[in-house]
Amino acid sequence: MDFCAINTTAMFRPANLLLSLAILSYIIVIGGATYEHLAVVPQWAAAPPASLAMFQGTYGLMAHHFWIPIHPVTLLLMAAALAANWRSPRRKTIGLSIAGYVLVLVITFAHFVPELIAITTTPYSEAIDAGLQARAARWETLSLVRLAFLNIVASFFLGALTLPARSEMKS
C-alpha cells in the first residue's frame, strides 16, 4: 500500500467530508479561544476597570460576532457528521465529542458569558478594583480549564478519523 497516495474518492464521501468539516469547525473554535487567551484576556484582566475600555464605546471589541455564529455551525456540522457516520464505528466517538462540546456550551452560557458580561460592562475608572481584578483572574483560570477540556475533546474527536466509515468497512 502506498501511504503517500491520497484516496480522493474516500476523502469526498459524505461521511468523511462531514466529519472533516465538523472537526475543522471545532478546531476553529479552539483557535479562537486560544487566541483570546493569549492576546485578549491578559489585556482586559490586567487592571480592571481601566483595562476593560477595549470592550466599551463605539469601537469596542465585538467578539460575539465570532462566537455567536461559530457554535451553531459547529453543532450542525457535528450532528451532520454523526448522522452520516451513524452505522459506523465512528458513531460513539462522534457522539461523545458532541456531548463534551454541549457540556462546555451549557457551562459557558450558564457561567462564563454572564460573568464576562458583568465584568466587562463595569464602568470605566482609572483606579484598579482589586475585587474585580480577582474576579477576572478567576474567570481566566476557569476558562483555561475549559479550554484544556475542549482540547481533550478535540483529540478524541480527531481520533474518529482513524476509525473506518461504513462505506470503507465494505472494502
Chimera marker file (.cmm) of the C-alpha trace (Angstrom):
<marker_set name="trace">
<marker id="1" x="0.000" y="0.000" z="0.000" r="1" g="1" b="0" radius="0.5"/>
<marker id="2" x="1.312" y="3.432" z="-0.953" r="1" g="1" b="0" radius="0.5"/>
<marker id="3" x="0.937" y="5.644" z="2.117" r="1" g="1" b="0" radius="0.5"/>
<marker id="4" x="1.803" y="8.754" z="0.092" r="1" g="1" b="0" radius="0.5"/>
<marker id="5" x="-1.151" y="8.346" z="-2.245" r="1" g="1" b="0" radius="0.5"/>
<marker id="6" x="-4.315" y="10.227" z="-1.367" r="1" g="1" b="0" radius="0.5"/>
<marker id="7" x="-7.572" y="8.397" z="-1.929" r="1" g="1" b="0" radius="0.5"/>
<marker id="8" x="-9.668" y="11.332" z="-3.126" r="1" g="1" b="0" radius="0.5"/>
<marker id="9" x="-12.672" y="9.073" z="-3.674" r="1" g="1" b="0" radius="0.5"/>
<marker id="10" x="-12.781" y="8.149" z="0.017" r="1" g="1" b="0" radius="0.5"/>
<marker id="11" x="-11.952" y="11.706" z="1.080" r="1" g="1" b="0" radius="0.5"/>
<marker id="12" x="-15.066" y="13.135" z="-0.603" r="1" g="1" b="0" radius="0.5"/>
<marker id="13" x="-17.528" y="10.556" z="0.665" r="1" g="1" b="0" radius="0.5"/>
<marker id="14" x="-20.219" y="12.348" z="2.705" r="1" g="1" b="0" radius="0.5"/>
<marker id="15" x="-19.274" y="10.579" z="5.946" r="1" g="1" b="0" radius="0.5"/>
<marker id="16" x="-15.623" y="11.603" z="5.617" r="1" g="1" b="0" radius="0.5"/>
<marker id="17" x="-16.306" y="15.094" z="4.298" r="1" g="1" b="0" radius="0.5"/>
<marker id="18" x="-18.838" y="15.964" z="7.009" r="1" g="1" b="0" radius="0.5"/>
<marker id="19" x="-16.597" y="14.584" z="9.734" r="1" g="1" b="0" radius="0.5"/>
<marker id="20" x="-13.642" y="16.579" z="8.390" r="1" g="1" b="0" radius="0.5"/>
<marker id="21" x="-15.708" y="19.785" z="8.215" r="1" g="1" b="0" radius="0.5"/>
<marker id="22" x="-17.040" y="19.238" z="11.748" r="1" g="1" b="0" radius="0.5"/>
<marker id="23" x="-13.525" y="18.720" z="13.077" r="1" g="1" b="0" radius="0.5"/>
<marker id="24" x="-12.289" y="21.798" z="11.205" r="1" g="1" b="0" radius="0.5"/>
<marker id="25" x="-15.078" y="23.918" z="12.679" r="1" g="1" b="0" radius="0.5"/>
<marker id="26" x="-14.382" y="22.571" z="16.162" r="1" g="1" b="0" radius="0.5"/>
<marker id="27" x="-10.689" y="23.381" z="15.776" r="1" g="1" b="0" radius="0.5"/>
<marker id="28" x="-11.612" y="26.915" z="14.661" r="1" g="1" b="0" radius="0.5"/>
<marker id="29" x="-13.456" y="27.259" z="17.992" r="1" g="1" b="0" radius="0.5"/>
<marker id="30" x="-10.311" y="26.149" z="19.815" r="1" g="1" b="0" radius="0.5"/>
<marker id="31" x="-8.204" y="28.543" z="17.727" r="1" g="1" b="0" radius="0.5"/>
<marker id="32" x="-10.462" y="31.467" z="18.632" r="1" g="1" b="0" radius="0.5"/>
<marker id="33" x="-10.358" y="30.561" z="22.312" r="1" g="1" b="0" radius="0.5"/>
<marker id="34" x="-6.590" y="30.142" z="22.247" r="1" g="1" b="0" radius="0.5"/>
<marker id="35" x="-6.142" y="33.497" z="20.511" r="1" g="1" b="0" radius="0.5"/>
<marker id="36" x="-8.338" y="35.218" z="23.081" r="1" g="1" b="0" radius="0.5"/>
<marker id="37" x="-6.406" y="33.649" z="25.960" r="1" g="1" b="0" radius="0.5"/>
<marker id="38" x="-3.056" y="34.676" z="24.502" r="1" g="1" b="0" radius="0.5"/>
<marker id="39" x="-3.873" y="38.143" z="23.169" r="1" g="1" b="0" radius="0.5"/>
<marker id="40" x="-7.119" y="39.490" z="24.620" r="1" g="1" b="0" radius="0.5"/>
<marker id="41" x="-7.751" y="38.126" z="28.124" r="1" g="1" b="0" radius="0.5"/>
<marker id="42" x="-4.372" y="39.166" z="29.584" r="1" g="1" b="0" radius="0.5"/>
<marker id="43" x="-5.084" y="42.730" z="28.428" r="1" g="1" b="0" radius="0.5"/>
<marker id="44" x="-8.588" y="43.136" z="29.830" r="1" g="1" b="0" radius="0.5"/>
<marker id="45" x="-7.840" y="41.217" z="33.020" r="1" g="1" b="0" radius="0.5"/>
<marker id="46" x="-4.686" y="43.228" z="33.807" r="1" g="1" b="0" radius="0.5"/>
<marker id="47" x="-6.133" y="46.255" z="35.598" r="1" g="1" b="0" radius="0.5"/>
<marker id="48" x="-9.929" y="46.401" z="35.561" r="1" g="1" b="0" radius="0.5"/>
<marker id="49" x="-11.904" y="48.525" z="35.202" r="1" g="1" b="0" radius="0.5"/>
<marker id="50" x="-9.447" y="50.709" z="33.245" r="1" g="1" b="0" radius="0.5"/>
<marker id="51" x="-8.303" y="47.725" z="31.138" r="1" g="1" b="0" radius="0.5"/>
<marker id="52" x="-11.917" y="47.000" z="30.200" r="1" g="1" b="0" radius="0.5"/>
<marker id="53" x="-12.034" y="50.042" z="27.912" r="1" g="1" b="0" radius="0.5"/>
<marker id="54" x="-11.313" y="47.714" z="24.981" r="1" g="1" b="0" radius="0.5"/>
<marker id="55" x="-14.920" y="46.438" z="25.258" r="1" g="1" b="0" radius="0.5"/>
<marker id="56" x="-16.584" y="49.805" z="25.626" r="1" g="1" b="0" radius="0.5"/>
<marker id="57" x="-17.547" y="52.629" z="23.342" r="1" g="1" b="0" radius="0.5"/>
<marker id="58" x="-18.412" y="52.753" z="19.677" r="1" g="1" b="0" radius="0.5"/>
<marker id="59" x="-15.297" y="50.845" z="18.611" r="1" g="1" b="0" radius="0.5"/>
<marker id="60" x="-15.176" y="48.305" z="21.432" r="1" g="1" b="0" radius="0.5"/>
<marker id="61" x="-14.223" y="44.702" z="20.795" r="1" g="1" b="0" radius="0.5"/>
<marker id="62" x="-17.198" y="42.713" z="19.499" r="1" g="1" b="0" radius="0.5"/>
<marker id="63" x="-16.028" y="39.129" z="19.996" r="1" g="1" b="0" radius="0.5"/>
<marker id="64" x="-19.628" y="37.909" z="19.938" r="1" g="1" b="0" radius="0.5"/>
<marker id="65" x="-19.612" y="38.474" z="16.162" r="1" g="1" b="0" radius="0.5"/>
<marker id="66" x="-17.338" y="35.414" z="16.024" r="1" g="1" b="0" radius="0.5"/>
<marker id="67" x="-18.681" y="33.355" z="18.931" r="1" g="1" b="0" radius="0.5"/>
<marker id="68" x="-22.422" y="33.551" z="18.253" r="1" g="1" b="0" radius="0.5"/>
<marker id="69" x="-22.285" y="32.088" z="14.707" r="1" g="1" b="0" radius="0.5"/>
<marker id="70" x="-19.443" y="29.590" z="15.179" r="1" g="1" b="0" radius="0.5"/>
<marker id="71" x="-21.152" y="27.481" z="17.846" r="1" g="1" b="0" radius="0.5"/>
<marker id="72" x="-24.365" y="26.674" z="15.894" r="1" g="1" b="0" radius="0.5"/>
<marker id="73" x="-22.350" y="25.994" z="12.735" r="1" g="1" b="0" radius="0.5"/>
<marker id="74" x="-20.069" y="23.633" z="14.660" r="1" g="1" b="0" radius="0.5"/>
<marker id="75" x="-23.003" y="21.855" z="16.316" r="1" g="1" b="0" radius="0.5"/>
<marker id="76" x="-24.804" y="21.447" z="12.971" r="1" g="1" b="0" radius="0.5"/>
<marker id="77" x="-21.685" y="20.038" z="11.324" r="1" g="1" b="0" radius="0.5"/>
<marker id="78" x="-21.115" y="17.681" z="14.250" r="1" g="1" b="0" radius="0.5"/>
<marker id="79" x="-24.741" y="16.492" z="14.066" r="1" g="1" b="0" radius="0.5"/>
<marker id="80" x="-24.456" y="16.009" z="10.298" r="1" g="1" b="0" radius="0.5"/>
<marker id="81" x="-21.217" y="14.061" z="10.776" r="1" g="1" b="0" radius="0.5"/>
<marker id="82" x="-22.922" y="11.879" z="13.369" r="1" g="1" b="0" radius="0.5"/>
<marker id="83" x="-25.850" y="11.207" z="11.030" r="1" g="1" b="0" radius="0.5"/>
<marker id="84" x="-23.551" y="10.411" z="8.104" r="1" g="1" b="0" radius="0.5"/>
<marker id="85" x="-21.477" y="8.062" z="10.268" r="1" g="1" b="0" radius="0.5"/>
<marker id="86" x="-24.373" y="6.554" z="12.224" r="1" g="1" b="0" radius="0.5"/>
<marker id="87" x="-23.758" y="2.970" z="11.056" r="1" g="1" b="0" radius="0.5"/>
<marker id="88" x="-20.019" y="3.034" z="11.580" r="1" g="1" b="0" radius="0.5"/>
<marker id="89" x="-17.579" y="2.548" z="14.427" r="1" g="1" b="0" radius="0.5"/>
<marker id="90" x="-17.190" y="6.348" z="14.439" r="1" g="1" b="0" radius="0.5"/>
<marker id="91" x="-20.663" y="6.896" z="15.921" r="1" g="1" b="0" radius="0.5"/>
<marker id="92" x="-19.652" y="6.527" z="19.559" r="1" g="1" b="0" radius="0.5"/>
<marker id="93" x="-16.594" y="8.783" z="19.250" r="1" g="1" b="0" radius="0.5"/>
<marker id="94" x="-18.539" y="11.492" z="17.410" r="1" g="1" b="0" radius="0.5"/>
<marker id="95" x="-21.434" y="11.237" z="19.870" r="1" g="1" b="0" radius="0.5"/>
<marker id="96" x="-19.149" y="11.559" z="22.883" r="1" g="1" b="0" radius="0.5"/>
<marker id="97" x="-17.407" y="14.532" z="21.252" r="1" g="1" b="0" radius="0.5"/>
<marker id="98" x="-20.763" y="16.240" z="20.729" r="1" g="1" b="0" radius="0.5"/>
<marker id="99" x="-21.696" y="15.536" z="24.346" r="1" g="1" b="0" radius="0.5"/>
<marker id="100" x="-18.417" y="17.065" z="25.560" r="1" g="1" b="0" radius="0.5"/>
<marker id="101" x="-18.916" y="20.153" z="23.399" r="1" g="1" b="0" radius="0.5"/>
<marker id="102" x="-22.546" y="20.592" z="24.501" r="1" g="1" b="0" radius="0.5"/>
<marker id="103" x="-21.435" y="20.290" z="28.141" r="1" g="1" b="0" radius="0.5"/>
<marker id="104" x="-18.897" y="23.078" z="27.577" r="1" g="1" b="0" radius="0.5"/>
<marker id="105" x="-21.526" y="25.231" z="25.860" r="1" g="1" b="0" radius="0.5"/>
<marker id="106" x="-24.014" y="24.769" z="28.712" r="1" g="1" b="0" radius="0.5"/>
<marker id="107" x="-21.372" y="25.751" z="31.267" r="1" g="1" b="0" radius="0.5"/>
<marker id="108" x="-20.257" y="28.640" z="29.050" r="1" g="1" b="0" radius="0.5"/>
<marker id="109" x="-23.747" y="30.090" z="28.748" r="1" g="1" b="0" radius="0.5"/>
<marker id="110" x="-24.615" y="29.424" z="32.394" r="1" g="1" b="0" radius="0.5"/>
<marker id="111" x="-21.432" y="30.823" z="33.959" r="1" g="1" b="0" radius="0.5"/>
<marker id="112" x="-18.768" y="32.250" z="31.647" r="1" g="1" b="0" radius="0.5"/>
<marker id="113" x="-20.894" y="34.534" z="29.466" r="1" g="1" b="0" radius="0.5"/>
<marker id="114" x="-22.866" y="36.136" z="32.330" r="1" g="1" b="0" radius="0.5"/>
<marker id="115" x="-19.695" y="36.629" z="34.386" r="1" g="1" b="0" radius="0.5"/>
<marker id="116" x="-17.807" y="38.066" z="31.415" r="1" g="1" b="0" radius="0.5"/>
<marker id="117" x="-20.650" y="40.493" z="30.680" r="1" g="1" b="0" radius="0.5"/>
<marker id="118" x="-20.796" y="41.514" z="34.348" r="1" g="1" b="0" radius="0.5"/>
<marker id="119" x="-17.062" y="42.156" z="34.425" r="1" g="1" b="0" radius="0.5"/>
<marker id="120" x="-16.649" y="43.855" z="31.043" r="1" g="1" b="0" radius="0.5"/>
<marker id="121" x="-19.605" y="46.214" z="31.420" r="1" g="1" b="0" radius="0.5"/>
<marker id="122" x="-18.209" y="47.714" z="34.616" r="1" g="1" b="0" radius="0.5"/>
<marker id="123" x="-17.997" y="51.486" z="34.127" r="1" g="1" b="0" radius="0.5"/>
<marker id="124" x="-14.578" y="52.874" z="33.284" r="1" g="1" b="0" radius="0.5"/>
<marker id="125" x="-12.382" y="54.103" z="36.101" r="1" g="1" b="0" radius="0.5"/>
<marker id="126" x="-8.652" y="54.813" z="36.357" r="1" g="1" b="0" radius="0.5"/>
<marker id="127" x="-8.478" y="53.133" z="39.767" r="1" g="1" b="0" radius="0.5"/>
<marker id="128" x="-7.814" y="49.392" z="39.800" r="1" g="1" b="0" radius="0.5"/>
<marker id="129" x="-10.574" y="47.474" z="41.559" r="1" g="1" b="0" radius="0.5"/>
<marker id="130" x="-8.917" y="44.588" z="43.437" r="1" g="1" b="0" radius="0.5"/>
<marker id="131" x="-12.195" y="42.678" z="43.728" r="1" g="1" b="0" radius="0.5"/>
<marker id="132" x="-12.857" y="42.996" z="40.017" r="1" g="1" b="0" radius="0.5"/>
<marker id="133" x="-9.270" y="42.008" z="39.269" r="1" g="1" b="0" radius="0.5"/>
<marker id="134" x="-9.720" y="38.858" z="41.382" r="1" g="1" b="0" radius="0.5"/>
<marker id="135" x="-12.972" y="38.009" z="39.542" r="1" g="1" b="0" radius="0.5"/>
<marker id="136" x="-11.206" y="38.490" z="36.203" r="1" g="1" b="0" radius="0.5"/>
<marker id="137" x="-8.317" y="36.256" z="37.303" r="1" g="1" b="0" radius="0.5"/>
<marker id="138" x="-10.759" y="33.563" z="38.481" r="1" g="1" b="0" radius="0.5"/>
<marker id="139" x="-12.668" y="33.801" z="35.195" r="1" g="1" b="0" radius="0.5"/>
<marker id="140" x="-9.403" y="33.440" z="33.264" r="1" g="1" b="0" radius="0.5"/>
<marker id="141" x="-8.261" y="30.409" z="35.287" r="1" g="1" b="0" radius="0.5"/>
<marker id="142" x="-11.583" y="28.620" z="34.929" r="1" g="1" b="0" radius="0.5"/>
<marker id="143" x="-11.681" y="29.483" z="31.237" r="1" g="1" b="0" radius="0.5"/>
<marker id="144" x="-8.238" y="27.920" z="30.757" r="1" g="1" b="0" radius="0.5"/>
<marker id="145" x="-9.593" y="24.731" z="32.349" r="1" g="1" b="0" radius="0.5"/>
<marker id="146" x="-12.498" y="24.902" z="29.893" r="1" g="1" b="0" radius="0.5"/>
<marker id="147" x="-10.043" y="25.345" z="27.003" r="1" g="1" b="0" radius="0.5"/>
<marker id="148" x="-7.988" y="22.354" z="28.187" r="1" g="1" b="0" radius="0.5"/>
<marker id="149" x="-11.177" y="20.257" z="28.231" r="1" g="1" b="0" radius="0.5"/>
<marker id="150" x="-12.019" y="21.437" z="24.687" r="1" g="1" b="0" radius="0.5"/>
<marker id="151" x="-8.568" y="20.301" z="23.578" r="1" g="1" b="0" radius="0.5"/>
<marker id="152" x="-9.049" y="16.879" z="25.163" r="1" g="1" b="0" radius="0.5"/>
<marker id="153" x="-12.382" y="16.536" z="23.353" r="1" g="1" b="0" radius="0.5"/>
<marker id="154" x="-10.660" y="17.654" z="20.118" r="1" g="1" b="0" radius="0.5"/>
<marker id="155" x="-8.051" y="14.923" z="20.468" r="1" g="1" b="0" radius="0.5"/>
<marker id="156" x="-10.814" y="12.383" z="20.957" r="1" g="1" b="0" radius="0.5"/>
<marker id="157" x="-12.827" y="13.863" z="18.058" r="1" g="1" b="0" radius="0.5"/>
<marker id="158" x="-9.801" y="13.709" z="15.734" r="1" g="1" b="0" radius="0.5"/>
<marker id="159" x="-9.487" y="10.045" z="16.634" r="1" g="1" b="0" radius="0.5"/>
<marker id="160" x="-12.759" y="9.431" z="14.777" r="1" g="1" b="0" radius="0.5"/>
<marker id="161" x="-10.825" y="9.931" z="11.538" r="1" g="1" b="0" radius="0.5"/>
<marker id="162" x="-8.775" y="6.824" z="12.338" r="1" g="1" b="0" radius="0.5"/>
<marker id="163" x="-11.920" y="4.697" z="12.501" r="1" g="1" b="0" radius="0.5"/>
<marker id="164" x="-13.467" y="3.306" z="9.324" r="1" g="1" b="0" radius="0.5"/>
<marker id="165" x="-16.558" y="4.849" z="7.833" r="1" g="1" b="0" radius="0.5"/>
<marker id="166" x="-19.326" y="2.395" z="6.961" r="1" g="1" b="0" radius="0.5"/>
<marker id="167" x="-18.551" y="2.578" z="3.227" r="1" g="1" b="0" radius="0.5"/>
<marker id="168" x="-14.889" y="1.872" z="3.918" r="1" g="1" b="0" radius="0.5"/>
<marker id="169" x="-15.793" y="-1.207" z="6.000" r="1" g="1" b="0" radius="0.5"/>
<marker id="170" x="-17.253" y="-2.960" z="2.926" r="1" g="1" b="0" radius="0.5"/>
<marker id="171" x="-13.934" y="-2.829" z="1.050" r="1" g="1" b="0" radius="0.5"/>
<link id1="1" id2="2" r="1" g="1" b="0" radius="0.2"/>
<link id1="2" id2="3" r="1" g="1" b="0" radius="0.2"/>
<link id1="3" id2="4" r="1" g="1" b="0" radius="0.2"/>
<link id1="4" id2="5" r="1" g="1" b="0" radius="0.2"/>
<link id1="5" id2="6" r="1" g="1" b="0" radius="0.2"/>
<link id1="6" id2="7" r="1" g="1" b="0" radius="0.2"/>
<link id1="7" id2="8" r="1" g="1" b="0" radius="0.2"/>
<link id1="8" id2="9" r="1" g="1" b="0" radius="0.2"/>
<link id1="9" id2="10" r="1" g="1" b="0" radius="0.2"/>
<link id1="10" id2="11" r="1" g="1" b="0" radius="0.2"/>
<link id1="11" id2="12" r="1" g="1" b="0" radius="0.2"/>
<link id1="12" id2="13" r="1" g="1" b="0" radius="0.2"/>
<link id1="13" id2="14" r="1" g="1" b="0" radius="0.2"/>
<link id1="14" id2="15" r="1" g="1" b="0" radius="0.2"/>
<link id1="15" id2="16" r="1" g="1" b="0" radius="0.2"/>
<link id1="16" id2="17" r="1" g="1" b="0" radius="0.2"/>
<link id1="17" id2="18" r="1" g="1" b="0" radius="0.2"/>
<link id1="18" id2="19" r="1" g="1" b="0" radius="0.2"/>
<link id1="19" id2="20" r="1" g="1" b="0" radius="0.2"/>
<link id1="20" id2="21" r="1" g="1" b="0" radius="0.2"/>
<link id1="21" id2="22" r="1" g="1" b="0" radius="0.2"/>
<link id1="22" id2="23" r="1" g="1" b="0" radius="0.2"/>
<link id1="23" id2="24" r="1" g="1" b="0" radius="0.2"/>
<link id1="24" id2="25" r="1" g="1" b="0" radius="0.2"/>
<link id1="25" id2="26" r="1" g="1" b="0" radius="0.2"/>
<link id1="26" id2="27" r="1" g="1" b="0" radius="0.2"/>
<link id1="27" id2="28" r="1" g="1" b="0" radius="0.2"/>
<link id1="28" id2="29" r="1" g="1" b="0" radius="0.2"/>
<link id1="29" id2="30" r="1" g="1" b="0" radius="0.2"/>
<link id1="30" id2="31" r="1" g="1" b="0" radius="0.2"/>
<link id1="31" id2="32" r="1" g="1" b="0" radius="0.2"/>
<link id1="32" id2="33" r="1" g="1" b="0" radius="0.2"/>
<link id1="33" id2="34" r="1" g="1" b="0" radius="0.2"/>
<link id1="34" id2="35" r="1" g="1" b="0" radius="0.2"/>
<link id1="35" id2="36" r="1" g="1" b="0" radius="0.2"/>
<link id1="36" id2="37" r="1" g="1" b="0" radius="0.2"/>
<link id1="37" id2="38" r="1" g="1" b="0" radius="0.2"/>
<link id1="38" id2="39" r="1" g="1" b="0" radius="0.2"/>
<link id1="39" id2="40" r="1" g="1" b="0" radius="0.2"/>
<link id1="40" id2="41" r="1" g="1" b="0" radius="0.2"/>
<link id1="41" id2="42" r="1" g="1" b="0" radius="0.2"/>
<link id1="42" id2="43" r="1" g="1" b="0" radius="0.2"/>
<link id1="43" id2="44" r="1" g="1" b="0" radius="0.2"/>
<link id1="44" id2="45" r="1" g="1" b="0" radius="0.2"/>
<link id1="45" id2="46" r="1" g="1" b="0" radius="0.2"/>
<link id1="46" id2="47" r="1" g="1" b="0" radius="0.2"/>
<link id1="47" id2="48" r="1" g="1" b="0" radius="0.2"/>
<link id1="48" id2="49" r="1" g="1" b="0" radius="0.2"/>
<link id1="49" id2="50" r="1" g="1" b="0" radius="0.2"/>
<link id1="50" id2="51" r="1" g="1" b="0" radius="0.2"/>
<link id1="51" id2="52" r="1" g="1" b="0" radius="0.2"/>
<link id1="52" id2="53" r="1" g="1" b="0" radius="0.2"/>
<link id1="53" id2="54" r="1" g="1" b="0" radius="0.2"/>
<link id1="54" id2="55" r="1" g="1" b="0" radius="0.2"/>
<link id1="55" id2="56" r="1" g="1" b="0" radius="0.2"/>
<link id1="56" id2="57" r="1" g="1" b="0" radius="0.2"/>
<link id1="57" id2="58" r="1" g="1" b="0" radius="0.2"/>
<link id1="58" id2="59" r="1" g="1" b="0" radius="0.2"/>
<link id1="59" id2="60" r="1" g="1" b="0" radius="0.2"/>
<link id1="60" id2="61" r="1" g="1" b="0" radius="0.2"/>
<link id1="61" id2="62" r="1" g="1" b="0" radius="0.2"/>
<link id1="62" id2="63" r="1" g="1" b="0" radius="0.2"/>
<link id1="63" id2="64" r="1" g="1" b="0" radius="0.2"/>
<link id1="64" id2="65" r="1" g="1" b="0" radius="0.2"/>
<link id1="65" id2="66" r="1" g="1" b="0" radius="0.2"/>
<link id1="66" id2="67" r="1" g="1" b="0" radius="0.2"/>
<link id1="67" id2="68" r="1" g="1" b="0" radius="0.2"/>
<link id1="68" id2="69" r="1" g="1" b="0" radius="0.2"/>
<link id1="69" id2="70" r="1" g="1" b="0" radius="0.2"/>
<link id1="70" id2="71" r="1" g="1" b="0" radius="0.2"/>
<link id1="71" id2="72" r="1" g="1" b="0" radius="0.2"/>
<link id1="72" id2="73" r="1" g="1" b="0" radius="0.2"/>
<link id1="73" id2="74" r="1" g="1" b="0" radius="0.2"/>
<link id1="74" id2="75" r="1" g="1" b="0" radius="0.2"/>
<link id1="75" id2="76" r="1" g="1" b="0" radius="0.2"/>
<link id1="76" id2="77" r="1" g="1" b="0" radius="0.2"/>
<link id1="77" id2="78" r="1" g="1" b="0" radius="0.2"/>
<link id1="78" id2="79" r="1" g="1" b="0" radius="0.2"/>
<link id1="79" id2="80" r="1" g="1" b="0" radius="0.2"/>
<link id1="80" id2="81" r="1" g="1" b="0" radius="0.2"/>
<link id1="81" id2="82" r="1" g="1" b="0" radius="0.2"/>
<link id1="82" id2="83" r="1" g="1" b="0" radius="0.2"/>
<link id1="83" id2="84" r="1" g="1" b="0" radius="0.2"/>
<link id1="84" id2="85" r="1" g="1" b="0" radius="0.2"/>
<link id1="85" id2="86" r="1" g="1" b="0" radius="0.2"/>
<link id1="86" id2="87" r="1" g="1" b="0" radius="0.2"/>
<link id1="87" id2="88" r="1" g="1" b="0" radius="0.2"/>
<link id1="88" id2="89" r="1" g="1" b="0" radius="0.2"/>
<link id1="89" id2="90" r="1" g="1" b="0" radius="0.2"/>
<link id1="90" id2="91" r="1" g="1" b="0" radius="0.2"/>
<link id1="91" id2="92" r="1" g="1" b="0" radius="0.2"/>
<link id1="92" id2="93" r="1" g="1" b="0" radius="0.2"/>
<link id1="93" id2="94" r="1" g="1" b="0" radius="0.2"/>
<link id1="94" id2="95" r="1" g="1" b="0" radius="0.2"/>
<link id1="95" id2="96" r="1" g="1" b="0" radius="0.2"/>
<link id1="96" id2="97" r="1" g="1" b="0" radius="0.2"/>
<link id1="97" id2="98" r="1" g="1" b="0" radius="0.2"/>
<link id1="98" id2="99" r="1" g="1" b="0" radius="0.2"/>
<link id1="99" id2="100" r="1" g="1" b="0" radius="0.2"/>
<link id1="100" id2="101" r="1" g="1" b="0" radius="0.2"/>
<link id1="101" id2="102" r="1" g="1" b="0" radius="0.2"/>
<link id1="102" id2="103" r="1" g="1" b="0" radius="0.2"/>
<link id1="103" id2="104" r="1" g="1" b="0" radius="0.2"/>
<link id1="104" id2="105" r="1" g="1" b="0" radius="0.2"/>
<link id1="105" id2="106" r="1" g="1" b="0" radius="0.2"/>
<link id1="106" id2="107" r="1" g="1" b="0" radius="0.2"/>
<link id1="107" id2="108" r="1" g="1" b="0" radius="0.2"/>
<link id1="108" id2="109" r="1" g="1" b="0" radius="0.2"/>
<link id1="109" id2="110" r="1" g="1" b="0" radius="0.2"/>
<link id1="110" id2="111" r="1" g="1" b="0" radius="0.2"/>
<link id1="111" id2="112" r="1" g="1" b="0" radius="0.2"/>
<link id1="112" id2="113" r="1" g="1" b="0" radius="0.2"/>
<link id1="113" id2="114" r="1" g="1" b="0" radius="0.2"/>
<link id1="114" id2="115" r="1" g="1" b="0" radius="0.2"/>
<link id1="115" id2="116" r="1" g="1" b="0" radius="0.2"/>
<link id1="116" id2="117" r="1" g="1" b="0" radius="0.2"/>
<link id1="117" id2="118" r="1" g="1" b="0" radius="0.2"/>
<link id1="118" id2="119" r="1" g="1" b="0" radius="0.2"/>
<link id1="119" id2="120" r="1" g="1" b="0" radius="0.2"/>
<link id1="120" id2="121" r="1" g="1" b="0" radius="0.2"/>
<link id1="121" id2="122" r="1" g="1" b="0" radius="0.2"/>
<link id1="122" id2="123" r="1" g="1" b="0" radius="0.2"/>
<link id1="123" id2="124" r="1" g="1" b="0" radius="0.2"/>
<link id1="124" id2="125" r="1" g="1" b="0" radius="0.2"/>
<link id1="125" id2="126" r="1" g="1" b="0" radius="0.2"/>
<link id1="126" id2="127" r="1" g="1" b="0" radius="0.2"/>
<link id1="127" id2="128" r="1" g="1" b="0" radius="0.2"/>
<link id1="128" id2="129" r="1" g="1" b="0" radius="0.2"/>
<link id1="129" id2="130" r="1" g="1" b="0" radius="0.2"/>
<link id1="130" id2="131" r="1" g="1" b="0" radius="0.2"/>
<link id1="131" id2="132" r="1" g="1" b="0" radius="0.2"/>
<link id1="132" id2="133" r="1" g="1" b="0" radius="0.2"/>
<link id1="133" id2="134" r="1" g="1" b="0" radius="0.2"/>
<link id1="134" id2="135" r="1" g="1" b="0" radius="0.2"/>
<link id1="135" id2="136" r="1" g="1" b="0" radius="0.2"/>
<link id1="136" id2="137" r="1" g="1" b="0" radius="0.2"/>
<link id1="137" id2="138" r="1" g="1" b="0" radius="0.2"/>
<link id1="138" id2="139" r="1" g="1" b="0" radius="0.2"/>
<link id1="139" id2="140" r="1" g="1" b="0" radius="0.2"/>
<link id1="140" id2="141" r="1" g="1" b="0" radius="0.2"/>
<link id1="141" id2="142" r="1" g="1" b="0" radius="0.2"/>
<link id1="142" id2="143" r="1" g="1" b="0" radius="0.2"/>
<link id1="143" id2="144" r="1" g="1" b="0" radius="0.2"/>
<link id1="144" id2="145" r="1" g="1" b="0" radius="0.2"/>
<link id1="145" id2="146" r="1" g="1" b="0" radius="0.2"/>
<link id1="146" id2="147" r="1" g="1" b="0" radius="0.2"/>
<link id1="147" id2="148" r="1" g="1" b="0" radius="0.2"/>
<link id1="148" id2="149" r="1" g="1" b="0" radius="0.2"/>
<link id1="149" id2="150" r="1" g="1" b="0" radius="0.2"/>
<link id1="150" id2="151" r="1" g="1" b="0" radius="0.2"/>
<link id1="151" id2="152" r="1" g="1" b="0" radius="0.2"/>
<link id1="152" id2="153" r="1" g="1" b="0" radius="0.2"/>
<link id1="153" id2="154" r="1" g="1" b="0" radius="0.2"/>
<link id1="154" id2="155" r="1" g="1" b="0" radius="0.2"/>
<link id1="155" id2="156" r="1" g="1" b="0" radius="0.2"/>
<link id1="156" id2="157" r="1" g="1" b="0" radius="0.2"/>
<link id1="157" id2="158" r="1" g="1" b="0" radius="0.2"/>
<link id1="158" id2="159" r="1" g="1" b="0" radius="0.2"/>
<link id1="159" id2="160" r="1" g="1" b="0" radius="0.2"/>
<link id1="160" id2="161" r="1" g="1" b="0" radius="0.2"/>
<link id1="161" id2="162" r="1" g="1" b="0" radius="0.2"/>
<link id1="162" id2="163" r="1" g="1" b="0" radius="0.2"/>
<link id1="163" id2="164" r="1" g="1" b="0" radius="0.2"/>
<link id1="164" id2="165" r="1" g="1" b="0" radius="0.2"/>
<link id1="165" id2="166" r="1" g="1" b="0" radius="0.2"/>
<link id1="166" id2="167" r="1" g="1" b="0" radius="0.2"/>
<link id1="167" id2="168" r="1" g="1" b="0" radius="0.2"/>
<link id1="168" id2="169" r="1" g="1" b="0" radius="0.2"/>
<link id1="169" id2="170" r="1" g="1" b="0" radius="0.2"/>
<link id1="170" id2="171" r="1" g="1" b="0" radius="0.2"/>
</marker_set>
